[in-house]
Amino acid sequence: MERNYHEQMNIKNELHLRELIKELPKFSGEFFRGIEPTTSSRTRIAYAFDLGIFFHFLQEQNSYLKDKPIPEWPIGILDQIKAVDIEEFLSWLRFYVKDGKEITNDEQARKRKLIALRSFYTYFYKKERITTNPAILVDIPKTHQKEIIRLDIDEVAKLLDEVESGEDLSDRQKAFHDRTKVRDLAMMTLLLGTGIRVSECVGLNISDVDFNNNGIKVRRKGGSEAVVYFGDEVREALEDYLIEREKIIPCSGHEDALFLSLQNKRMGVRTVEKMVKKYAGLVTSLKKITPHKLRSTYGTNLYRATGDIYLVADVLGHKDVNTTRRHYAALEEDRRRSAANIVKLRKEE
């Protein structure tokens, strides 16, 4: 039985995770097996990467550990680490050099690494494999809410016009544009018209598109499936692309993929990111537009049109509506201000 895109990605991620775990202390494997039922493969990879940085920091800063291979470290090492060591690690993360390359971490990145450490320590502490949990004693760094970058209405129209015409592309880009413009327009219209994630977009199969109900079946983060509905503009762009798609002979193993690359293989996330960057650069030089910014643009437009934060959360696939509220807090504030003069206490003479 042929595996779908998401199953293939999970297998790829699992193999990547195994390679990362080999660089960690051997006992770390227990942690990753323990959290597998409650985390995605991408989350576990992020944890493994962050923990690897922490252990390399300890090896670099501690003369006792310098000559001991990290995979051979005993679990007792965890009990020797104090909260102050973790605080020093968070400070070190701001700037360090590895393999001749300068690396910096902003407040969000430092917060993520502490969360990984907290999860790691808490797991072994609950299992009574260690007697201390210094990570829980370190305050999570305060992060400042970043302004959400999104396209304005006129920028959306201009972006789609650029995808369709390709007028401002370089000569080299124009050579490929004739072969990809119908596909690119379908993808951009779909992203802007539904707010789906780029991973959900590239994972679509032809059979996931239902024109009878104007819906697509997507696989959400965590593995759940959902139907996302689209409007007439998205329908028209998809129908035009599928006419071209029927003429393409896909490579073996990619027969069901909806969106194909010029190599006739399923498109990857990175390819779509490059495509969005190419077209968005023609529209605005001040905003760094990514597929996720197209998702934010859709969420903004939907909230402005409906005022229903729960609907926005549901359509975007946010499990917690508070996540949605954080993203659109500024818009909610505007709506609250506009409510000030709606209710009249006395009839106007």
Secondary structure, DSSP 8 states (H G I E B T S, - for coil): ----HHHHHHHHHHHHHHHHHTTS-TTHHHHHHHHGGGS-HHHHHHHHHHHHHHHHHHHHH-TTTTTS-GGG--TTHHHH--HHHHHHHHHHTTEEEETTEEEE--HHHHHHHHHHHHHHHHHHHHTTS-S--GGGGS--------------HHHHHHHHHHHHH-TTS-HHHHHHHHHHHHHHHHHHHHHHHH---HHHHHT-BGGGEETTTTEEEEE-TTS-EEEEE--HHHHHHHHHHHHHHTT----TT-TTBSSB-TTSSB--HHHHHHHHHHHHHHH-SSS---HHHHHHHHHHHHHHHH--HHHHHHHHT-SSHHHHHHHTHHHHHHHHHHGGGTS-SS---
